Structure formats: C-alpha cells, structure tokens
Amino acid sequence: MRSRDADDNAKHSRQYKLAKLRAHALFGELGPEVIERLAACANIKKVNAGTTIFLKDDPGTGLFALSEGVVKISVPSKDGREAVLNLVYAGEIFGEIALLDGARAPPTRPR
C-alpha cells in the first residue's frame, strides 16, 4: 500500500505532468517537445473545496488546467450575493483570458 506522501510525490513527477498534458484536450495535440517544455514549467497544486484560488482584479499569473473536481468562477452581485459566472470541470482550463490579454480575472474557488 502506498503512502499519501508517495502518492503526492508521484503527482509532482515529470511523468505525471507529461501524462496529464498528453491526456488534456487542449494540450494533447501539441508536439512532444512543446509538451516537455510545458511539463517543465507546470506546477501541480491541490486546492481544498471552498479555497479561493484568485480574486477579482488579481493580475493573471498563469493558465490553470483542472484535472479533478469542479471550480466555480463567481463575483459578488450588486446586492451582495454571489453571481456564478461559470463552472469549470475536470479537463477544462481557466485563467487563460487574463494570461493572454493581461486583464484582471474574476474570483475563483473549488466547489
């Protein structure tokens, strides 16, 4: 039986990153050299449900590719309630608009 530490280390390995990138719809069609370069830059991060990933007006710092779970993208409405803009599911990406055009992003957190 593998320990949690061994599982966490395996998820941060180069091979794990390469496998995730190759399996992803957006990245899977890229050439092997490009995927290798992306894997070298990629960071694996586990985020618990309810944790804010970034806030509205934070500068875009990266592209997020979701491998598990659901992320809710939301902003506060004028009456103070939460307005959900999008739900991002495993296999999808978010953060790309701010990364591409330098715009600020809406707050994002896992559900």
Residue frames as a rotation matrix with the C-alpha (Angstrom) as fourth column:
MET 1
0.580 0.814 0.000 0.00
0.814 -0.580 0.000 0.00
0.000 0.000 -1.000 0.00
ARG 2
-0.278 -0.688 0.671 1.41
0.669 -0.640 -0.379 3.41
0.690 0.343 0.638 -1.00
SER 3
-0.344 0.101 -0.933 1.63
0.808 -0.474 -0.350 6.24
-0.477 -0.875 0.081 1.48
ARG 4
0.761 0.640 -0.106 -0.02
0.538 -0.714 -0.448 9.61
-0.363 0.284 -0.888 0.91
ASP 5
0.319 -0.739 -0.593 3.47
-0.364 -0.673 0.644 11.17
-0.875 0.010 -0.484 0.59
ALA 6
-0.623 -0.543 0.563 4.39
0.255 0.539 0.803 8.68
-0.739 0.644 -0.198 -2.14
ASP 7
0.128 0.763 0.634 1.15
0.960 0.064 -0.272 9.49
-0.248 0.643 -0.724 -4.00
ASP 8
0.830 0.152 -0.537 1.80
0.132 -0.988 -0.076 13.25
-0.543 -0.008 -0.840 -3.67
ASN 9
-0.127 -0.961 -0.246 5.39
-0.309 -0.197 0.930 12.84
-0.942 0.195 -0.272 -4.92
ALA 10
-0.495 0.001 0.869 4.19
0.677 0.627 0.385 10.78
-0.544 0.779 -0.310 -7.88
LYS 11
0.544 0.807 0.230 1.73
0.796 -0.411 -0.444 13.55
-0.263 0.425 -0.866 -8.81
HIS 12
0.738 -0.343 -0.582 4.55
-0.273 -0.939 0.208 16.09
-0.617 0.005 -0.787 -8.91
SER 13
-0.112 -0.836 0.538 6.78
0.318 0.483 0.816 13.92
-0.942 0.262 0.212 -11.08
ARG 14
-0.609 -0.228 -0.760 7.69
-0.593 -0.505 0.627 14.79
-0.526 0.833 0.172 -14.64
GLN 15
-0.974 0.228 -0.012 5.98
0.171 0.766 0.620 11.64
0.150 0.602 -0.785 -15.92
TYR 16
-0.300 0.907 -0.294 2.73
0.810 0.079 -0.581 12.52
-0.504 -0.413 -0.759 -14.15
LYS 17
-0.088 0.211 -0.974 2.76
-0.173 -0.966 -0.193 16.03
-0.981 0.151 0.122 -15.63
LEU 18
-0.840 -0.272 -0.470 3.50
-0.500 0.049 0.865 14.68
-0.213 0.961 -0.178 -19.10
ALA 19
-0.816 0.573 0.078 0.66
0.578 0.799 0.170 12.17
0.035 0.184 -0.982 -18.82
LYS 20
-0.066 0.816 -0.575 -1.80
0.599 -0.428 -0.676 14.86
-0.798 -0.389 -0.461 -17.68
LEU 21
-0.264 -0.108 -0.958 -0.76
-0.493 -0.839 0.230 17.20
-0.829 0.533 0.168 -20.50
ARG 22
-0.967 -0.148 -0.208 -0.96
-0.254 0.476 0.842 14.46
-0.025 0.867 -0.498 -23.15
ALA 23
-0.632 0.775 -0.019 -4.43
0.771 0.625 -0.122 13.46
-0.082 -0.092 -0.992 -21.93
HIS 24
-0.233 0.546 -0.805 -5.77
0.247 -0.767 -0.592 17.03
-0.941 -0.337 0.044 -21.92
ALA 25
0.502 0.561 0.658 -7.87
0.759 0.080 -0.647 18.07
-0.416 0.824 -0.386 -24.93
LEU 26
0.963 -0.120 -0.242 -6.06
-0.189 -0.940 -0.286 21.40
-0.193 0.321 -0.927 -25.35
PHE 27
0.266 -0.964 0.002 -2.50
-0.841 -0.232 0.488 20.18
-0.470 -0.132 -0.873 -24.89
GLY 28
0.302 -0.105 0.947 -2.65
-0.030 0.992 0.119 16.60
-0.953 -0.065 0.297 -26.16
GLU 29
0.865 0.096 0.493 -2.27
0.470 0.189 -0.862 17.53
-0.176 0.977 0.118 -29.81
LEU 30
0.742 -0.652 -0.156 0.91
-0.657 -0.753 0.023 19.51
-0.133 0.085 -0.987 -29.24
GLY 31
0.463 -0.666 -0.584 4.25
-0.238 0.542 -0.806 18.09
0.854 0.512 0.092 -30.30
PRO 32
0.622 -0.221 -0.751 6.39
0.671 0.645 0.366 16.18
0.404 -0.731 0.550 -27.81
GLU 33
-0.493 -0.865 0.089 8.95
0.706 -0.458 -0.540 19.00
0.508 -0.203 0.837 -27.49
VAL 34
-0.367 0.449 0.815 6.24
-0.350 -0.878 0.326 21.52
0.862 -0.166 0.479 -26.58
ILE 35
0.720 0.659 -0.218 4.65
-0.093 0.403 0.911 19.16
0.688 -0.635 0.351 -24.06
GLU 36
0.181 -0.753 -0.632 8.08
0.890 0.399 -0.221 18.55
0.418 -0.523 0.743 -22.49
ARG 37
-0.729 -0.468 0.500 8.59
0.288 -0.872 -0.396 22.32
0.621 -0.144 0.770 -22.13
LEU 38
0.078 0.842 0.534 5.12
-0.494 -0.433 0.754 22.79
0.866 -0.323 0.382 -20.64
ALA 39
0.716 0.171 -0.677 5.73
0.371 0.729 0.576 19.95
0.592 -0.663 0.458 -18.16
ALA 40
-0.300 -0.917 -0.264 8.97
0.818 -0.104 -0.566 21.60
0.491 -0.386 0.781 -17.08
CYS 41
-0.795 0.041 0.606 7.02
-0.160 -0.977 -0.144 24.79
0.586 -0.211 0.782 -16.26
ALA 42
0.133 0.983 -0.124 3.92
-0.147 0.143 0.979 23.13
0.980 -0.112 0.164 -14.84
ASN 43
-0.862 -0.245 0.445 3.11
-0.464 0.024 -0.886 23.12
0.206 -0.969 -0.134 -11.15
ILE 44
-0.235 0.777 -0.585 0.69
0.363 0.628 0.688 20.65
0.902 -0.050 -0.429 -9.60
LYS 45
-0.897 -0.004 0.441 -1.34
-0.371 -0.532 -0.761 22.15
0.238 -0.847 0.476 -6.80
LYS 46
-0.409 0.792 -0.453 -4.10
0.745 0.577 0.335 20.53
0.527 -0.200 -0.826 -4.75
VAL 47
-0.832 0.244 0.499 -6.69
-0.388 -0.898 -0.208 23.03
0.397 -0.366 0.842 -3.55
ASN 48
-0.818 0.554 -0.156 -9.36
0.513 0.579 -0.634 22.15
-0.261 -0.598 -0.758 -0.99
ALA 49
-0.131 0.887 0.443 -13.02
0.818 -0.156 0.554 22.89
0.561 0.434 -0.705 -1.65
GLY 50
0.769 0.565 -0.298 -14.01
0.637 -0.647 0.418 26.44
0.043 -0.512 -0.858 -0.72
THR 51
-0.016 -0.867 -0.498 -10.46
0.607 -0.404 0.684 27.84
-0.794 -0.291 0.533 -1.07
THR 52
0.879 0.253 -0.404 -10.17
-0.107 -0.721 -0.685 30.99
-0.465 0.645 -0.607 -3.18
ILE 53
0.376 -0.750 0.544 -7.66
0.893 0.449 0.002 30.48
-0.246 0.485 0.839 -5.98
PHE 54
-0.816 -0.558 0.149 -7.54
0.575 -0.812 0.105 34.13
0.062 0.171 0.983 -7.02
LEU 55
-0.102 0.757 -0.646 -9.64
0.593 -0.475 -0.650 37.24
-0.799 -0.450 -0.400 -6.51
LYS 56
0.700 0.409 0.586 -11.20
0.711 -0.475 -0.518 39.71
0.067 0.779 -0.623 -8.88
ASP 57
0.924 -0.359 0.134 -8.60
-0.319 -0.914 -0.251 42.24
0.213 0.189 -0.959 -10.04
ASP 58
0.379 -0.851 0.364 -5.67
-0.041 0.377 0.925 39.93
-0.924 -0.366 0.108 -9.25
PRO 59
0.021 -0.418 -0.908 -3.22
-0.960 -0.261 0.098 40.01
-0.278 0.870 -0.407 -12.17
GLY 60
0.943 0.282 -0.175 -3.29
-0.328 0.875 -0.356 36.95
0.053 0.394 0.918 -14.40
THR 61
0.139 -0.949 0.283 -0.31
-0.894 0.003 0.448 34.80
-0.426 -0.316 -0.848 -13.49
GLY 62
-0.856 -0.481 0.189 -0.96
-0.371 0.826 0.423 31.51
-0.359 0.292 -0.886 -15.21
LEU 63
-0.142 0.754 -0.642 -3.21
-0.786 0.309 0.536 29.13
0.602 0.580 0.548 -17.02
PHE 64
-0.461 0.077 0.884 -4.99
-0.712 0.562 -0.420 26.57
-0.529 -0.823 -0.205 -14.85
ALA 65
-0.331 0.349 -0.877 -5.83
-0.586 0.652 0.481 23.10
0.739 0.673 -0.011 -16.21
LEU 66
0.014 0.449 0.893 -8.24
-0.980 0.184 -0.077 21.30
-0.199 -0.874 0.443 -13.91
SER 67
-0.685 -0.326 -0.652 -7.55
-0.499 0.862 0.092 17.58
0.532 0.388 -0.753 -13.56
GLU 68
-0.597 0.530 -0.602 -10.11
0.702 0.709 -0.072 16.77
0.388 -0.465 -0.796 -10.83
GLY 69
-0.451 0.483 -0.750 -13.18
0.678 -0.362 -0.640 18.36
-0.581 -0.797 -0.164 -9.28
VAL 70
0.300 0.620 0.724 -15.12
0.862 -0.502 0.073 21.49
0.409 0.602 -0.685 -10.15
VAL 71
-0.744 -0.496 -0.448 -14.12
0.622 -0.759 -0.191 25.15
-0.245 -0.421 0.873 -9.88
LYS 72
0.424 0.905 0.040 -16.69
0.895 -0.411 -0.170 27.91
-0.138 0.108 -0.985 -9.52
ILE 73
-0.770 -0.563 0.300 -15.94
0.609 -0.789 0.084 31.28
0.189 0.248 0.950 -11.08
SER 74
0.319 0.938 -0.135 -18.01
0.911 -0.264 0.316 33.97
0.260 -0.224 -0.939 -9.41
VAL 75
-0.764 -0.417 0.492 -18.24
0.257 -0.896 -0.362 37.64
0.592 -0.150 0.792 -8.46
PRO 76
-0.615 0.603 -0.508 -20.32
0.541 -0.147 -0.828 39.47
-0.574 -0.784 -0.236 -5.88
SER 77
-0.134 0.662 0.738 -23.53
0.878 -0.267 0.398 40.87
0.460 0.701 -0.545 -7.34
LYS 78
-0.476 -0.013 0.879 -24.73
-0.056 -0.997 -0.045 44.43
0.877 -0.070 0.474 -6.68
ASP 79
0.508 0.742 0.437 -27.00
-0.537 -0.123 0.834 43.16
0.673 -0.659 0.336 -3.89
GLY 80
-0.009 -0.653 0.758 -24.09
-0.998 0.048 0.029 41.34
-0.055 -0.756 -0.652 -2.21
ARG 81
0.698 0.263 0.666 -24.99
-0.273 0.958 -0.091 37.83
-0.662 -0.118 0.740 -3.28
GLU 82
-0.420 -0.874 0.246 -22.67
-0.150 0.334 0.931 35.59
-0.895 0.353 -0.271 -5.26
ALA 83
0.640 0.521 -0.565 -23.13
-0.642 -0.042 -0.766 35.67
-0.423 0.852 0.308 -9.04
VAL 84
0.059 -0.594 0.803 -21.77
0.168 0.798 0.578 32.46
-0.984 0.101 0.147 -10.58
LEU 85
0.148 -0.109 -0.983 -20.23
-0.841 -0.537 -0.067 33.18
-0.520 0.837 -0.172 -13.98
ASN 86
0.245 -0.148 -0.958 -19.05
-0.719 0.635 -0.282 29.68
0.650 0.758 0.049 -14.84
LEU 87
0.658 -0.177 0.732 -18.35
-0.440 0.698 0.564 26.20
-0.611 -0.694 0.381 -13.54
VAL 88
0.097 -0.735 -0.672 -15.11
-0.938 0.158 -0.308 24.61
0.333 0.660 -0.674 -14.73
TYR 89
0.880 0.301 0.367 -14.92
-0.402 0.884 0.237 20.81
-0.253 -0.357 0.899 -14.79
ALA 90
0.119 -0.856 0.502 -12.07
-0.059 0.499 0.865 18.32
-0.991 -0.133 0.009 -14.94
GLY 91
-0.076 -0.266 0.961 -10.36
0.901 0.395 0.180 18.51
-0.427 0.879 0.209 -18.33
GLU 92
0.706 0.365 0.606 -11.15
0.598 -0.766 -0.235 22.19
0.379 0.529 -0.760 -18.78
ILE 93
-0.462 -0.884 -0.073 -8.98
0.839 -0.410 -0.357 25.29
0.285 -0.227 0.931 -18.30
PHE 94
0.797 0.604 0.021 -9.43
0.579 -0.773 0.258 28.71
0.172 -0.193 -0.966 -16.73
GLY 95
0.441 -0.622 -0.648 -7.35
0.280 -0.590 0.757 31.84
-0.853 -0.515 -0.086 -16.28
GLU 96
-0.144 -0.558 0.817 -6.46
0.933 0.199 0.301 31.96
-0.331 0.805 0.492 -19.95
ILE 97
0.612 0.429 0.665 -8.09
0.670 -0.728 -0.147 35.33
0.421 0.535 -0.733 -20.70
ALA 98
0.948 -0.297 -0.117 -6.14
-0.149 -0.736 0.660 37.23
-0.282 -0.608 -0.742 -18.06
LEU 99
0.184 -0.928 0.324 -2.98
0.357 0.370 0.858 35.44
-0.916 -0.042 0.399 -19.14
LEU 100
-0.049 -0.173 0.984 -3.48
0.990 0.124 0.071 36.29
-0.134 0.977 0.165 -22.82
ASP 101
0.249 0.231 0.941 -4.66
0.594 -0.804 0.041 39.88
0.765 0.548 -0.337 -22.60
GLY 102
-0.748 -0.663 0.021 -3.36
0.364 -0.437 -0.822 41.00
0.554 -0.608 0.569 -19.20
ALA 103
-0.038 0.833 0.552 -6.90
-0.414 -0.516 0.750 41.65
0.910 -0.200 0.364 -17.93
ARG 104
-0.703 -0.082 0.706 -7.92
-0.710 0.149 -0.689 41.11
-0.049 -0.985 -0.163 -14.35
ALA 105
-0.676 0.387 -0.627 -9.83
0.018 0.859 0.512 37.93
0.736 0.335 -0.588 -13.57
PRO 106
0.346 0.837 0.424 -12.98
-0.626 -0.131 0.769 37.11
0.699 -0.531 0.479 -11.56
PRO 107
-0.253 -0.423 0.870 -12.54
-0.941 0.316 -0.120 35.31
-0.224 -0.849 -0.478 -8.22
THR 108
0.182 0.210 -0.961 -12.30
-0.582 0.811 0.067 31.55
0.793 0.546 0.270 -8.50
ARG 109
-0.408 -0.333 0.850 -12.64
-0.890 0.353 -0.289 28.74
-0.204 -0.875 -0.440 -5.99
PRO 110
-0.870 0.085 -0.486 -13.20
-0.091 0.941 0.327 24.97
0.485 0.329 -0.810 -5.98
ARG 111
0.080 0.966 0.247 -16.68
-0.778 -0.095 0.621 23.77
0.623 -0.241 0.744 -5.14
